[in-house]
Amino acid sequence: MNLPYTMPVEEATECIRAFEPDVVYPFHYRGQDPSKLEQLLGDESSVEVRLLEWHPAAE
């Protein structure tokens, strides 16, 4: 099955540090604050976190 998986922000941060990508686009964050990734990675990280409006705001 190909179901979306939502990692906690802390686990996503560990994966980002392990893979060391140049750019990350958080997508499956289901109610979590994706900007927390930037905070957890810190200023010493060279990874660019691109936050986009993937999900429309609830009306």
N, C-alpha and C positions, 0 to 999 in steps of 0.2 A: 504494500500500500504506500501511496505517496501522500501522507498527511502532513500538514504544517506542524512544525514543532516549535514551541516557544520556550527558549532558555531564560532562566533568570539573568538579570543584567550582570551579576557577578560572574556567572559561568561564561557568558558571552565575552566578557572582558578577558578571562583566562584564555579562551580560544583565540581571540584577536592577538594577544601577546604571543601565543604559541605559533600562529601562522604568519604573523608580521606582514599583513597586507599593507598596501599603500593607502587604500581607501576602503571604508566600510559604509554600507547603506543599511541601517537597521530597518527591518520590515515587520517581522512577526514579533511584536512586543506586547500584544494583547493587554492593554491597560497599564503597562509599566511606563515609566518615564524614560524615553530613549536618550534624553540629554544626560542622563546619569552615566552613560558610557564615557562621555568626554571627561566627566569628573573622575571616574575610576581609573581611566587610562592616565590621566595627569598630563602636565605640561611637558614632561620628558619624552612622551610618546611621539613618534613621527607619523602615526596613523591619522589620516584625516577622516573624521566622522561626518558624513553628509546626512543631515536630517531633512527629510522631505515629508510633505503632507500626503502620505499614502492612503490614509483612512479619513473619509469625510467626517466632520464633526456631527455629533448626534444633535438632532433638532428637538 
